[in-house]
Amino acid sequence: MQNEQALFSFDPNAPVDVILVQLEPCIRRLAHRLANQNLAEWECDEITQGVLIKLARLLPRTTIEHPQAYLQRAIKNEITDHWRRRQPTYPLQTNDEGEPQGVPLLALSQGMGDPLYEVLQRVAFEELLDKLVAAILTLPPVQKKAAICHFRELVDDLAAFVEAFRRHNVDITHIHPPQAYSDQQRLRASYYVARLALAEKLKETSMYRKTDRYAIVSAS
């Protein structure tokens, strides 16, 4: 127990991203143990990320006096949320009278190939992308690189992402994630901090107002 407590000790005066890098392996191991090792690697990543995001939000505001107890509770909560999210839910389709309807219908214009609709969708996408890029460019250098590396792996249209930076006279084609695992950890920890700043800058846009857990900033 004493050795385990030592693993969860950290310098409260260290930068937040340094603390996150130090704690990530411990959080990952504890997540596996508390879940009885019934986690796939991607599930463990998701749970670990959830805990680290909470820490990134909490550490600048307060001191965690009992880190082991806090992390155990935070990890258990993330595991519970994870299993709850995995339970399938099915939306109830109803007709105009509110009666159940068995066959779901496509939303208006969905899949209809309406050229005007597609143009408007593209314009809206580019406007949101431009706001995201403008917000990223206000970040400190390391956080900026972390955000660029994160989103270039996330976006479906990489060319549009690169072009959005070019409109701000910034070339990101030479920016790539580091190869060394320790450097990847540090960059990932920097993104946990950066995403809080991005969420604050973008909270008035539809990019932030999430409709599900995987909204582009608020839960990515």
Backbone as a chain_set.jsonl record, in Angstrom:
{"seq": "MQNEQALFSFDPNAPVDVILVQLEPCIRRLAHRLANQNLAEWECDEITQGVLIKLARLLPRTTIEHPQAYLQRAIKNEITDHWRRRQPTYPLQTNDEGEPQGVPLLALSQGMGDPLYEVLQRVAFEELLDKLVAAILTLPPVQKKAAICHFRELVDDLAAFVEAFRRHNVDITHIHPPQAYSDQQRLRASYYVARLALAEKLKETSMYRKTDRYAIVSAS", "coords": {"N": [[0.834, -1.203, 0.0], [1.952, 1.216, 0.78], [3.904, 1.582, -1.219], [2.225, 1.89, -3.408], [0.894, 4.243, -2.756], [3.028, 5.976, -2.992], [3.362, 5.993, -5.739], [1.285, 7.592, -6.569], [1.944, 10.063, -5.691], [2.854, 13.475, -6.199], [4.418, 16.527, -7.303], [2.815, 19.296, -6.228], [3.351, 21.825, -7.1], [4.312, 21.644, -9.617], [4.01, 22.132, -13.219], [0.761, 21.718, -14.74], [0.601, 19.985, -16.992], [2.882, 18.449, -16.653], [2.325, 17.066, -14.279], [0.157, 15.526, -15.17], [1.39, 13.837, -17.035], [3.028, 12.389, -15.293], [1.135, 11.014, -13.767], [-0.398, 9.509, -15.532], [0.413, 6.722, -16.262], [-0.072, 5.419, -13.8], [-2.804, 5.849, -13.416], [-3.814, 4.438, -15.589], [-3.038, 1.774, -14.986], [-4.456, 1.38, -12.601], [-7.054, 1.655, -13.519], [-7.338, -0.633, -15.125], [-7.142, -2.55, -13.109], [-9.288, -1.981, -11.346], [-11.389, -2.445, -13.021], [-11.371, -5.121, -13.197], [-9.692, -6.067, -15.166], [-11.126, -6.303, -17.497], [-11.054, -4.75, -19.777], [-10.693, -3.463, -23.043], [-7.878, -2.14, -24.9], [-8.486, 0.344, -26.077], [-10.665, 1.077, -24.568], [-9.565, 1.416, -22.068], [-7.909, 3.574, -22.66], [-9.865, 5.526, -23.124], [-11.111, 5.772, -20.606], [-8.917, 6.532, -19.027], [-8.283, 8.963, -20.274], [-10.596, 10.423, -19.661], [-10.355, 10.724, -16.863], [-7.937, 12.161, -16.712], [-8.655, 14.521, -18.001], [-10.486, 15.579, -16.174], [-8.716, 16.005, -14.064], [-7.033, 17.935, -15.239], [-8.725, 20.068, -15.321], [-9.247, 20.444, -12.622], [-6.821, 20.716, -11.123], [-5.562, 23.343, -11.458], [-7.132, 24.857, -9.766], [-7.33, 23.873, -7.178], [-5.879, 21.981, -4.419], [-5.107, 18.581, -4.306], [-5.402, 16.693, -1.635], [-5.466, 14.027, -0.905], [-4.481, 12.132, -3.089], [-4.552, 9.413, -3.997], [-7.0, 8.355, -3.03], [-8.762, 10.137, -4.242], [-8.252, 9.646, -6.996], [-8.919, 6.93, -7.232], [-11.672, 7.065, -6.771], [-12.431, 8.748, -8.888], [-11.698, 7.201, -11.102], [-13.321, 4.931, -10.758], [-15.813, 6.129, -11.133], [-15.571, 6.911, -13.826], [-15.352, 4.397, -15.035], [-17.854, 3.316, -14.418], [-19.489, 5.121, -15.845], [-18.561, 4.522, -18.374], [-19.385, 1.825, -18.829], [-22.095, 2.254, -18.702], [-22.518, 3.86, -20.93], [-22.078, 2.022, -22.911], [-24.322, 0.473, -23.037], [-26.895, -0.304, -25.227], [-29.104, 2.105, -26.666], [-32.27, 2.911, -27.975], [-33.909, 5.132, -30.029], [-37.295, 6.178, -29.765], [-39.508, 6.079, -32.344], [-42.129, 8.129, -33.502], [-45.402, 8.871, -34.855], [-47.34, 11.621, -36.311], [-49.389, 11.782, -34.507], [-48.238, 11.046, -32.204], [-48.012, 8.36, -31.764], [-46.289, 5.2, -31.44], [-43.933, 4.35, -33.978], [-42.745, 2.081, -36.304], [-40.756, 2.135, -38.345], [-37.895, 3.917, -38.854], [-37.456, 7.205, -40.235], [-35.626, 9.038, -42.734], [-34.063, 12.143, -41.964], [-35.209, 15.418, -42.998], [-33.974, 16.297, -46.146], [-31.783, 14.677, -45.736], [-29.511, 12.622, -47.29], [-30.606, 13.235, -49.765], [-29.292, 14.616, -51.662], [-29.478, 17.37, -52.216], [-28.342, 20.149, -53.85], [-28.141, 22.868, -52.94], [-28.466, 22.556, -50.181], [-26.182, 21.04, -49.601], [-24.174, 22.87, -50.241], [-24.647, 24.888, -48.331], [-24.162, 23.413, -46.015], [-21.443, 22.941, -46.34], [-20.39, 25.533, -46.231], [-21.086, 26.228, -43.597], [-19.548, 24.333, -42.232], [-16.933, 25.166, -42.92], [-16.877, 27.673, -41.725], [-17.054, 27.02, -38.987], [-14.726, 25.518, -38.772], [-12.826, 27.468, -39.281], [-13.129, 29.062, -37.013], [-12.279, 27.27, -35.064], [-9.569, 26.929, -35.813], [-8.627, 29.576, -35.505], [-8.885, 29.791, -32.738], [-7.087, 27.804, -31.882], [-4.677, 28.939, -32.696], [-4.234, 30.885, -30.817], [-3.172, 29.651, -28.65], [-0.478, 28.713, -26.338], [2.826, 27.743, -27.587], [3.484, 24.86, -27.254], [1.027, 23.724, -26.499], [-0.407, 24.491, -28.724], [0.79, 22.969, -30.784], [0.102, 20.448, -29.816], [-2.701, 20.513, -30.034], [-3.019, 20.815, -32.815], [-1.873, 18.406, -33.763], [-3.635, 16.621, -32.577], [-6.18, 17.237, -33.736], [-5.72, 16.959, -36.473], [-5.599, 14.265, -36.766], [-8.172, 13.676, -36.244], [-10.058, 14.965, -37.889], [-12.155, 14.519, -40.782], [-11.686, 15.638, -43.263], [-8.748, 16.322, -44.131], [-7.373, 17.994, -45.89], [-8.974, 20.288, -45.957], [-8.634, 21.116, -43.333], [-5.888, 21.742, -43.251], [-5.898, 23.782, -45.164], [-7.454, 25.683, -43.873], [-5.704, 26.645, -41.929], [-3.833, 27.759, -43.619], [-5.228, 29.94, -44.558], [-4.851, 31.596, -42.477], [-2.274, 32.213, -42.808], [-0.499, 30.225, -41.949], [1.478, 27.365, -42.059], [0.943, 24.019, -41.611], [1.862, 21.626, -42.481], [4.286, 20.524, -41.884], [4.142, 19.774, -39.29], [4.096, 17.185, -37.056], [3.17, 14.343, -34.993], [5.312, 13.414, -32.23], [7.795, 10.767, -32.232], [8.873, 9.314, -30.083], [7.739, 7.605, -27.176], [7.582, 8.83, -24.644], [7.616, 11.519, -25.343], [5.246, 11.631, -26.766], [3.446, 11.198, -24.69], [3.81, 13.567, -23.198], [2.938, 15.451, -25.054], [0.287, 14.679, -25.337], [-0.655, 15.183, -22.771], [-0.39, 17.942, -22.779], [-2.381, 18.559, -24.564], [-4.677, 17.944, -23.097], [-4.758, 20.085, -21.371], [-4.897, 22.173, -23.21], [-7.369, 21.76, -24.463], [-9.245, 22.643, -22.638], [-8.945, 25.401, -22.725], [-9.648, 25.795, -25.398], [-12.305, 24.93, -25.4], [-13.441, 26.915, -23.82], [-13.05, 29.176, -25.43], [-14.618, 28.515, -27.593], [-17.174, 28.148, -26.725], [-19.525, 29.435, -27.369], [-20.186, 28.583, -29.851], [-21.661, 26.235, -32.197], [-19.966, 24.157, -32.396], [-19.039, 23.647, -29.901], [-21.329, 23.226, -28.326], [-22.401, 20.372, -27.462], [-24.082, 17.538, -28.862], [-23.753, 14.965, -28.418], [-21.471, 12.664, -26.819], [-19.174, 12.87, -28.265], [-18.631, 15.371, -29.318], [-16.774, 17.861, -31.133], [-14.881, 19.429, -29.68], [-15.63, 19.567, -26.953], [-15.649, 17.011, -25.95], [-13.709, 15.476, -27.175]], "CA": [[0.0, 0.0, 0.0], [2.832, 2.377, 0.856], [4.493, 1.78, -2.534], [1.175, 2.383, -4.296], [0.682, 5.645, -2.428], [4.152, 6.725, -3.54], [3.139, 6.14, -7.169], [0.312, 8.645, -6.808], [2.425, 11.334, -5.164], [3.374, 14.368, -7.23], [4.729, 17.875, -6.837], [1.663, 20.153, -6.551], [3.816, 23.073, -7.702], [4.731, 21.382, -10.993], [2.992, 22.482, -14.221], [-0.315, 20.728, -14.837], [0.89, 18.948, -17.978], [3.893, 17.554, -16.073], [1.607, 16.199, -13.335], [-0.646, 14.572, -15.935], [2.308, 12.833, -17.581], [3.47, 11.535, -14.184], [0.042, 10.199, -13.228], [-1.098, 8.704, -16.544], [0.618, 5.27, -16.141], [-0.723, 4.937, -12.579], [-4.246, 5.843, -13.668], [-4.092, 3.344, -16.528], [-2.932, 0.494, -14.262], [-5.547, 1.279, -11.64], [-8.288, 1.444, -14.292], [-7.365, -2.06, -15.467], [-7.374, -3.36, -11.907], [-10.631, -1.75, -10.82], [-12.351, -3.022, -13.97], [-11.083, -6.562, -13.241], [-8.947, -6.31, -16.402], [-12.053, -6.604, -18.591], [-11.06, -3.579, -20.653], [-9.842, -3.401, -24.22], [-6.927, -1.039, -24.785], [-9.142, 1.613, -26.405], [-11.538, 1.419, -23.447], [-8.684, 1.937, -21.016], [-7.52, 4.915, -23.113], [-11.005, 6.427, -22.944], [-11.284, 6.001, -19.173], [-7.761, 7.306, -18.583], [-8.435, 10.327, -20.783], [-11.646, 11.084, -18.89], [-9.81, 11.099, -15.553], [-6.932, 13.203, -16.908], [-9.357, 15.766, -18.32], [-10.995, 16.102, -14.895], [-7.559, 16.519, -13.325], [-6.571, 19.166, -15.887], [-9.661, 21.129, -14.935], [-9.261, 20.61, -11.167], [-5.531, 21.043, -10.511], [-5.24, 24.775, -11.331], [-8.018, 25.539, -8.82], [-7.296, 23.346, -5.815], [-4.865, 20.979, -4.103], [-5.664, 17.27, -3.972], [-4.648, 16.276, -0.453], [-5.409, 12.561, -0.875], [-4.586, 11.817, -4.52], [-4.927, 8.024, -4.265], [-8.441, 8.212, -2.802], [-9.473, 10.892, -5.282], [-8.121, 8.981, -8.289], [-9.718, 5.705, -7.204], [-13.077, 7.445, -6.927], [-12.614, 9.283, -10.241], [-11.607, 6.09, -12.055], [-14.544, 4.13, -10.613], [-16.899, 6.872, -11.777], [-15.385, 6.822, -15.275], [-15.671, 3.024, -15.448], [-19.319, 3.202, -14.362], [-20.026, 5.867, -16.987], [-18.189, 3.803, -19.596], [-20.285, 0.679, -19.017], [-23.446, 2.774, -18.958], [-22.577, 4.322, -22.321], [-22.052, 0.878, -23.818], [-25.643, -0.132, -23.133], [-27.565, 0.267, -26.399], [-30.378, 2.804, -26.507], [-32.951, 3.013, -29.257], [-34.897, 6.21, -29.991], [-38.661, 5.781, -30.094], [-40.064, 6.825, -33.465], [-43.573, 8.326, -33.382], [-46.028, 9.585, -35.96], [-47.838, 12.949, -35.955], [-50.286, 11.663, -33.361], [-47.472, 10.628, -31.042], [-48.047, 6.912, -31.594], [-45.044, 4.558, -31.865], [-43.828, 4.058, -35.404], [-41.684, 1.086, -36.34], [-39.711, 2.329, -39.341], [-37.343, 5.267, -38.767], [-37.379, 7.923, -41.496], [-34.516, 9.966, -42.888], [-34.369, 13.545, -41.702], [-35.425, 16.204, -44.201], [-32.795, 16.553, -46.973], [-30.7, 13.726, -45.485], [-29.348, 11.646, -48.343], [-31.387, 13.588, -50.943], [-28.408, 15.221, -52.648], [-29.902, 18.734, -52.525], [-27.1, 20.924, -54.024], [-28.121, 24.041, -52.07], [-28.246, 22.057, -48.818], [-24.781, 20.627, -49.478], [-23.358, 24.09, -50.231], [-24.821, 25.525, -47.026], [-23.459, 22.579, -45.044], [-20.008, 23.156, -46.52], [-20.087, 26.876, -45.717], [-21.165, 26.163, -42.132], [-18.383, 23.567, -41.78], [-15.729, 25.984, -43.055], [-16.935, 28.735, -40.716], [-16.697, 26.426, -37.698], [-13.321, 25.136, -38.835], [-12.047, 28.701, -39.169], [-13.169, 29.465, -35.604], [-11.41, 26.344, -34.336], [-8.18, 27.261, -36.135], [-8.315, 30.854, -34.856], [-8.723, 29.519, -31.308], [-5.839, 27.049, -31.716], [-3.529, 29.832, -32.899], [-4.032, 31.726, -29.628], [-2.593, 28.833, -27.58], [0.982, 28.675, -26.236], [3.393, 26.892, -28.639], [3.373, 23.412, -27.055], [-0.395, 23.39, -26.563], [-0.818, 24.675, -30.119], [1.223, 21.776, -31.511], [-0.697, 19.319, -29.332], [-4.043, 20.623, -30.612], [-2.92, 20.547, -34.252], [-1.664, 16.962, -33.94], [-4.862, 15.924, -32.181], [-7.294, 17.44, -34.666], [-5.425, 16.466, -37.816], [-5.947, 12.843, -36.747], [-9.599, 13.547, -35.969], [-10.921, 15.498, -38.948], [-12.338, 13.681, -41.97], [-11.155, 16.346, -44.429], [-7.46, 16.885, -43.718], [-7.021, 19.094, -46.794], [-9.697, 21.481, -45.503], [-8.006, 21.524, -42.074], [-4.628, 22.398, -43.617], [-6.233, 25.019, -45.875], [-7.952, 26.647, -42.888], [-4.523, 27.285, -41.34], [-3.207, 28.589, -44.657], [-5.955, 31.213, -44.612], [-4.265, 32.407, -41.403], [-0.84, 32.308, -43.139], [0.239, 29.245, -41.147], [1.65, 26.075, -42.732], [1.059, 22.959, -40.599], [2.2, 20.357, -43.133], [5.52, 19.998, -41.295], [3.901, 19.457, -37.876], [3.703, 15.786, -36.901], [3.354, 13.852, -33.622], [6.647, 12.864, -31.963], [7.91, 9.307, -32.317], [9.179, 8.737, -28.769], [6.533, 7.445, -26.358], [7.569, 9.832, -23.574], [7.227, 12.79, -25.962], [3.815, 11.51, -27.069], [2.743, 11.407, -23.423], [3.852, 14.991, -22.852], [2.083, 16.171, -25.995], [-1.102, 14.353, -25.004], [-0.972, 15.925, -21.548], [-0.555, 19.346, -23.165], [-3.692, 18.725, -25.197], [-5.71, 17.953, -22.053], [-4.819, 21.462, -20.881], [-5.307, 23.035, -24.323], [-8.79, 21.587, -24.802], [-10.042, 23.478, -21.736], [-8.906, 26.757, -23.284], [-10.416, 25.786, -26.646], [-13.726, 24.839, -25.063], [-13.861, 28.23, -23.332], [-13.087, 30.106, -26.558], [-15.607, 28.089, -28.586], [-18.394, 27.719, -26.044], [-20.709, 30.058, -27.968], [-20.421, 28.038, -31.185], [-22.279, 24.91, -32.218], [-18.906, 23.168, -32.282], [-18.887, 23.304, -28.487], [-22.577, 22.758, -27.732], [-22.413, 18.986, -27.915], [-25.307, 16.754, -28.87], [-23.38, 13.657, -27.891], [-20.212, 12.692, -26.086], [-18.038, 13.009, -29.147], [-18.553, 16.69, -29.936], [-15.401, 17.994, -31.595], [-13.979, 19.962, -28.659], [-16.026, 19.389, -25.561], [-15.431, 15.663, -25.459], [-12.767, 14.75, -27.942]], "C": [[0.869, 1.254, 0.0], [3.462, 2.667, -0.499], [3.473, 2.359, -3.508], [0.902, 3.854, -4.026], [1.797, 6.507, -3.006], [3.978, 6.963, -5.037], [2.227, 7.319, -7.478], [0.742, 9.984, -6.217], [2.991, 12.172, -6.31], [3.618, 15.731, -6.612], [3.572, 18.801, -7.203], [2.062, 21.473, -7.193], [4.286, 22.896, -9.143], [3.643, 21.842, -11.962], [1.973, 21.353, -14.376], [0.029, 19.622, -15.824], [1.949, 17.973, -17.483], [3.232, 16.573, -15.103], [0.81, 15.139, -14.084], [0.218, 13.467, -16.527], [2.747, 11.862, -16.488], [2.377, 10.56, -13.749], [-0.584, 9.251, -14.245], [-0.846, 7.195, -16.413], [-0.078, 4.683, -14.911], [-2.233, 4.846, -12.775], [-4.619, 4.677, -14.57], [-4.059, 1.988, -15.82], [-4.106, 0.307, -13.314], [-6.882, 1.059, -12.351], [-8.43, -0.021, -14.672], [-7.728, -2.9, -14.246], [-8.803, -3.212, -11.395], [-11.712, -2.309, -11.742], [-12.163, -4.528, -14.102], [-10.451, -6.974, -14.559], [-9.855, -6.689, -17.565], [-12.153, -5.437, -19.569], [-10.179, -3.817, -21.868], [-8.94, -2.175, -24.094], [-7.602, 0.31, -25.07], [-10.073, 2.054, -25.279], [-10.72, 2.005, -22.297], [-8.209, 3.35, -21.375], [-8.63, 5.92, -22.83], [-11.204, 6.785, -21.472], [-10.142, 6.86, -18.628], [-7.88, 8.757, -19.028], [-9.487, 11.09, -19.993], [-11.147, 11.562, -17.538], [-8.806, 12.245, -15.702], [-7.574, 14.548, -17.241], [-9.923, 16.397, -17.051], [-9.857, 16.696, -14.07], [-7.083, 17.849, -13.908], [-7.461, 20.342, -15.52], [-9.544, 21.46, -13.44], [-7.958, 21.183, -10.613], [-5.219, 22.537, -10.443], [-6.039, 25.48, -10.242], [-7.848, 25.082, -7.379], [-6.159, 22.345, -5.659], [-5.555, 19.677, -3.711], [-4.839, 16.698, -2.824], [-4.51, 14.757, -0.366], [-5.563, 12.043, -2.3], [-5.021, 10.386, -4.805], [-6.435, 7.831, -4.106], [-9.229, 8.94, -3.886], [-9.441, 10.146, -6.609], [-8.906, 7.678, -8.336], [-11.195, 6.023, -7.424], [-13.35, 7.935, -8.353], [-12.596, 8.169, -11.281], [-12.85, 5.214, -11.976], [-15.723, 4.822, -11.291], [-16.8, 6.794, -13.298], [-15.73, 5.429, -15.793], [-17.182, 2.82, -15.462], [-19.959, 3.909, -15.549], [-19.749, 5.134, -18.295], [-19.132, 2.637, -19.857], [-21.7, 1.151, -19.305], [-23.582, 3.229, -20.409], [-22.615, 3.159, -23.303], [-23.399, 0.198, -23.944], [-26.39, 0.51, -24.293], [-28.86, 0.964, -26.029], [-30.978, 3.013, -27.886], [-34.004, 4.111, -29.181], [-36.265, 5.705, -30.42], [-39.181, 6.685, -31.204], [-41.577, 6.931, -33.297], [-44.099, 9.033, -34.617], [-46.57, 10.925, -35.47], [-48.751, 12.925, -34.745], [-49.56, 11.22, -32.101], [-47.485, 9.139, -30.803], [-46.733, 6.313, -32.064], [-45.087, 4.186, -33.339], [-42.602, 3.201, -35.611], [-40.537, 1.386, -37.263], [-39.165, 3.745, -39.252], [-37.224, 5.892, -40.148], [-36.124, 8.778, -41.531], [-34.965, 11.368, -42.533], [-34.52, 14.287, -43.025], [-34.095, 16.548, -44.861], [-31.682, 15.545, -46.753], [-30.657, 12.711, -46.617], [-30.069, 12.007, -49.626], [-30.542, 14.291, -51.999], [-28.828, 16.614, -53.08], [-28.658, 19.616, -52.657], [-27.021, 22.129, -53.097], [-27.838, 23.636, -50.633], [-26.776, 21.709, -48.615], [-23.853, 21.838, -49.447], [-23.437, 24.775, -48.872], [-24.104, 24.744, -45.936], [-21.959, 22.822, -45.117], [-19.589, 24.515, -45.965], [-20.086, 26.877, -44.193], [-19.959, 25.427, -41.568], [-17.128, 24.428, -41.821], [-15.71, 27.126, -42.039], [-16.541, 28.203, -39.341], [-15.221, 26.057, -37.654], [-12.434, 26.363, -38.677], [-12.017, 29.196, -37.726], [-12.273, 28.565, -34.758], [-9.947, 26.7, -34.56], [-7.765, 28.568, -35.461], [-8.092, 30.66, -33.36], [-7.421, 28.776, -31.038], [-4.636, 27.982, -31.79], [-3.293, 30.779, -31.733], [-3.337, 30.965, -28.5], [-1.081, 29.013, -27.503], [1.547, 27.63, -27.197], [3.196, 25.386, -28.443], [1.916, 22.964, -27.13], [-0.918, 23.512, -27.995], [-0.442, 23.442, -30.946], [0.384, 20.572, -31.103], [-2.087, 19.334, -29.957], [-4.024, 20.316, -32.104], [-2.76, 19.057, -34.506], [-2.927, 16.18, -33.608], [-5.925, 16.034, -33.265], [-6.984, 16.954, -36.073], [-5.66, 14.963, -37.902], [-7.451, 12.641, -36.649], [-10.474, 13.941, -37.15], [-11.006, 14.532, -40.124], [-11.686, 14.307, -43.196], [-9.866, 17.052, -44.035], [-7.074, 18.072, -44.595], [-7.711, 20.389, -46.37], [-9.092, 22.02, -44.214], [-6.713, 22.286, -42.353], [-4.907, 23.746, -44.278], [-6.737, 26.094, -44.914], [-6.794, 27.365, -42.203], [-3.837, 28.188, -42.365], [-3.914, 29.934, -44.78], [-5.485, 32.163, -43.516], [-2.747, 32.545, -41.587], [0.02, 31.4, -42.264], [0.273, 27.921, -41.906], [1.848, 24.994, -41.673], [1.489, 21.627, -41.205], [3.455, 19.721, -42.54], [5.337, 19.583, -39.832], [3.365, 18.032, -37.764], [3.899, 15.358, -35.445], [4.766, 13.306, -33.432], [6.635, 11.343, -32.016], [8.119, 8.659, -30.949], [7.928, 8.714, -27.891], [6.452, 8.509, -25.272], [7.155, 11.199, -24.12], [5.747, 12.784, -26.335], [2.977, 11.744, -25.82], [2.676, 12.884, -23.068], [2.933, 15.804, -23.769], [0.612, 15.921, -25.684], [-1.539, 15.108, -23.747], [-1.177, 17.407, -21.859], [-1.907, 19.564, -23.824], [-4.806, 18.737, -24.16], [-5.879, 19.358, -21.482], [-5.362, 22.383, -21.982], [-6.798, 22.944, -24.589], [-9.694, 22.412, -23.889], [-10.095, 24.915, -22.251], [-9.732, 26.83, -24.562], [-11.914, 25.751, -26.365], [-14.26, 26.184, -24.586], [-13.999, 29.216, -24.492], [-14.229, 29.79, -27.52], [-16.968, 27.79, -27.982], [-19.653, 28.336, -26.633], [-21.023, 29.492, -29.346], [-21.063, 26.673, -31.088], [-21.238, 23.814, -32.142], [-18.745, 22.718, -30.834], [-20.163, 22.724, -27.906], [-22.839, 21.345, -28.211], [-23.817, 18.393, -27.882], [-25.021, 15.327, -28.45], [-21.98, 13.757, -27.316], [-19.022, 13.014, -26.983], [-18.041, 14.327, -29.913], [-17.088, 17.055, -30.112], [-14.44, 18.515, -30.537], [-14.365, 19.494, -27.275], [-15.812, 17.981, -25.061], [-14.445, 14.908, -26.299], [-11.493, 14.526, -27.2]], "O": [[0.569, 2.23, -0.687], [3.559, 3.824, -0.908], [3.805, 3.211, -4.332], [0.701, 4.63, -4.961], [1.555, 7.627, -3.455], [4.39, 8.001, -5.555], [2.369, 7.969, -8.514], [-0.029, 10.943, -6.245], [3.539, 11.633, -7.271], [3.097, 16.051, -5.543], [3.366, 19.071, -8.386], [1.222, 22.166, -7.766], [4.619, 23.871, -9.816], [2.478, 21.935, -11.578], [2.29, 20.182, -14.168], [-0.214, 18.449, -15.544], [1.926, 16.797, -17.848], [3.548, 15.383, -15.109], [0.789, 13.977, -13.677], [-0.171, 12.299, -16.524], [2.832, 10.657, -16.722], [2.663, 9.414, -13.404], [-1.239, 8.284, -13.857], [-1.812, 6.433, -16.449], [-0.614, 3.576, -14.971], [-2.863, 3.877, -12.35], [-5.624, 4.005, -14.341], [-4.941, 1.154, -16.025], [-4.681, -0.778, -13.226], [-7.748, 0.351, -11.836], [-9.515, -0.591, -14.556], [-8.519, -3.838, -14.336], [-9.45, -4.201, -11.051], [-12.82, -2.61, -11.296], [-12.722, -5.148, -15.005], [-10.647, -8.098, -15.021], [-9.407, -7.328, -18.518], [-13.221, -5.174, -20.122], [-9.058, -4.312, -21.747], [-9.2, -1.283, -23.286], [-7.327, 1.3, -24.391], [-10.257, 3.25, -25.053], [-11.135, 2.962, -21.643], [-8.118, 4.218, -20.507], [-8.372, 7.026, -22.357], [-11.435, 7.945, -21.129], [-10.371, 7.797, -17.864], [-7.609, 9.674, -18.253], [-9.301, 12.267, -19.686], [-11.47, 12.67, -17.108], [-8.82, 13.19, -14.913], [-7.089, 15.594, -16.81], [-9.846, 17.613, -16.873], [-10.008, 17.752, -13.455], [-6.767, 18.779, -13.166], [-6.996, 21.477, -15.42], [-9.719, 22.611, -13.04], [-7.985, 22.041, -9.73], [-4.65, 22.977, -9.444], [-5.676, 26.582, -9.829], [-8.185, 25.82, -6.453], [-5.554, 21.916, -6.642], [-6.471, 19.67, -2.889], [-3.703, 16.267, -3.025], [-3.534, 14.258, 0.193], [-6.634, 11.573, -2.684], [-5.777, 10.15, -5.747], [-7.074, 7.211, -4.956], [-10.232, 8.432, -4.387], [-10.467, 10.02, -7.279], [-9.498, 7.35, -9.364], [-11.882, 5.33, -8.174], [-14.367, 7.586, -8.953], [-13.381, 8.185, -12.229], [-13.38, 4.797, -13.006], [-16.536, 4.171, -11.948], [-17.81, 6.631, -13.984], [-16.328, 5.29, -16.86], [-17.729, 2.229, -16.394], [-20.862, 3.367, -16.187], [-20.58, 5.121, -19.203], [-19.625, 2.473, -20.973], [-22.425, 0.514, -20.069], [-24.616, 3.019, -21.042], [-23.133, 3.301, -24.41], [-23.604, -0.584, -24.872], [-26.511, 1.734, -24.347], [-29.62, 0.484, -25.187], [-30.257, 3.265, -28.852], [-34.907, 4.033, -28.349], [-36.372, 4.893, -31.339], [-39.283, 7.9, -31.033], [-42.238, 5.94, -32.985], [-43.356, 9.704, -35.333], [-46.294, 11.327, -34.34], [-48.879, 13.924, -34.035], [-50.178, 11.038, -31.052], [-47.025, 8.679, -29.758], [-46.112, 6.843, -32.985], [-46.116, 3.77, -33.872], [-41.52, 3.552, -35.142], [-39.422, 0.935, -37.004], [-39.891, 4.695, -39.545], [-36.926, 5.202, -41.123], [-35.617, 9.195, -40.489], [-36.114, 11.741, -42.773], [-34.017, 13.836, -44.055], [-33.184, 17.041, -44.195], [-30.712, 15.545, -47.511], [-31.642, 12.019, -46.877], [-30.151, 11.166, -50.521], [-31.015, 14.537, -53.109], [-28.557, 17.006, -54.215], [-27.967, 19.821, -51.659], [-25.965, 22.399, -52.524], [-27.061, 24.294, -49.942], [-26.191, 22.039, -47.584], [-22.861, 21.844, -48.718], [-22.418, 25.194, -48.322], [-23.507, 25.334, -45.035], [-21.283, 22.9, -44.092], [-18.556, 24.631, -45.306], [-19.196, 27.453, -43.568], [-19.402, 25.834, -40.549], [-16.344, 24.428, -40.872], [-14.646, 27.504, -41.549], [-15.788, 28.849, -38.613], [-14.549, 26.252, -36.642], [-11.402, 26.302, -38.01], [-10.991, 29.697, -37.265], [-11.591, 29.035, -33.847], [-9.17, 26.767, -33.607], [-6.67, 28.657, -34.906], [-7.21, 31.291, -32.777], [-6.723, 29.083, -30.071], [-3.681, 27.827, -31.029], [-2.244, 31.419, -31.669], [-2.952, 31.567, -27.497], [-0.458, 29.42, -28.484], [0.824, 26.713, -27.59], [2.779, 24.701, -29.377], [1.606, 21.947, -27.75], [-1.768, 22.731, -28.422], [-1.257, 22.933, -31.715], [-0.001, 19.766, -31.951], [-2.597, 18.29, -30.364], [-4.915, 19.631, -32.606], [-3.437, 18.5, -35.371], [-3.252, 15.197, -34.274], [-6.508, 15.027, -33.667], [-7.9, 16.571, -36.801], [-5.895, 14.437, -38.99], [-7.952, 11.555, -36.939], [-11.512, 13.325, -37.389], [-10.05, 13.817, -40.424], [-11.19, 13.596, -44.07], [-9.877, 18.223, -43.654], [-6.511, 19.049, -44.102], [-7.108, 21.461, -46.416], [-9.037, 23.233, -44.012], [-6.468, 23.342, -41.769], [-4.234, 24.736, -43.989], [-6.477, 27.28, -45.116], [-6.885, 28.561, -41.926], [-3.323, 29.252, -42.02], [-3.28, 30.949, -45.069], [-5.687, 33.374, -43.601], [-2.029, 32.934, -40.666], [1.133, 31.765, -41.886], [-0.762, 27.417, -42.342], [2.817, 25.043, -40.915], [1.482, 20.606, -40.518], [3.665, 18.516, -42.677], [6.276, 19.092, -39.207], [2.31, 17.712, -38.312], [4.712, 15.951, -34.736], [5.356, 12.786, -34.379], [5.588, 10.714, -31.862], [7.597, 7.575, -30.689], [7.158, 9.674, -27.863], [5.373, 9.038, -25.004], [6.437, 11.948, -23.457], [5.073, 13.809, -26.233], [1.936, 12.399, -25.871], [1.623, 13.394, -22.684], [2.243, 16.721, -23.323], [-0.21, 16.835, -25.757], [-2.661, 15.61, -23.674], [-2.042, 18.052, -21.267], [-2.514, 20.624, -23.669], [-5.786, 19.465, -24.322], [-6.988, 19.776, -21.151], [-6.183, 23.262, -21.718], [-7.43, 23.951, -24.908], [-10.775, 22.835, -24.298], [-11.141, 25.562, -22.221], [-10.438, 27.813, -24.79], [-12.693, 26.452, -27.01], [-15.39, 26.557, -24.901], [-14.948, 29.998, -24.536], [-14.749, 30.685, -28.186], [-17.833, 27.233, -28.659], [-20.747, 27.814, -26.419], [-22.022, 29.876, -29.954], [-21.023, 26.026, -30.042], [-21.569, 22.664, -31.857], [-18.371, 21.578, -30.561], [-20.1, 21.818, -27.074], [-23.442, 21.15, -29.267], [-24.623, 18.699, -27.004], [-25.942, 14.563, -28.159], [-21.375, 14.829, -27.329], [-17.963, 13.397, -26.485], [-17.519, 14.402, -31.025], [-16.243, 16.614, -29.333], [-13.288, 18.085, -30.496], [-13.507, 19.067, -26.502], [-15.793, 17.765, -23.849], [-14.36, 13.693, -26.117], [-10.57, 13.908, -27.731]]}, "num_chains": 1, "name": "protein.A"}
